[in-house]
Amino acid sequence: NRAITGIIQSSISFVSDSLTTILMSLFAFYASPAAFLLAMTIFGLTYFVINGPINRISSQYGERSMQVHISLTERLLESFRGIKEVRVYKKEARLVEIFDKDKKEQSLLAQKVFWISSISRYFFEFSILVAGVAIIAVLTLTTDVRRTVTVLVIFIAIGYRLIPNIQRIQNSLVSIRIAQGATSTLFDFLEKFEKN
């Protein structure tokens, strides 16, 4: 499930959103090559600043999510197998406490993954504003005000239209990282199993 929804589905979404982003970028380049290059520089810098930490954290969350899921499953199976012993030794409260702790950690991980998925949007919205100010500065010095306003409106419209695409691309990359972290142990086991 993690491999299919996390890697395959995310890869398909990544390709379709990337194509849409490329087409809109070509339109922006046609409108004003200088403004396009300036905006892409700002967006590129923003992406590279946030991408590294987000990818590292996503892999860590994926690995931890897998560990918590395995722990919860093992505890449930253990309690079902040993329900008689649990009742005889009155360990129900301890078992519920451990299960509750793991469930809370799993919930916290889900919240962190959601937060990682949404934080990139704020960075890109801020970078659109910075790019808009930079475009105004450059085009005001090189062209007339009418062209500056026209290009600025086009770039802001394209920028805000591209934010969902860029966020979905970023979310796809985050999902792939989380899925890789969550499935790495399984694939390592399968490799060792085939060798042995």
Salt bridges, closest charged atoms under 4 A:
ASP17 OD2 - ARG168 NE 3.07
GLU92 OE2 - ARG87 NH1 3.36
GLU97 OE2 - ARG94 NH1 3.17
ASP100 OD2 - LYS104 NZ 3.33
ASP102 OD2 - ARG75 NE 3.23
GLU105 OE2 - ARG64 NE 2.47
GLU125 OE2 - ARG121 NE 3.03
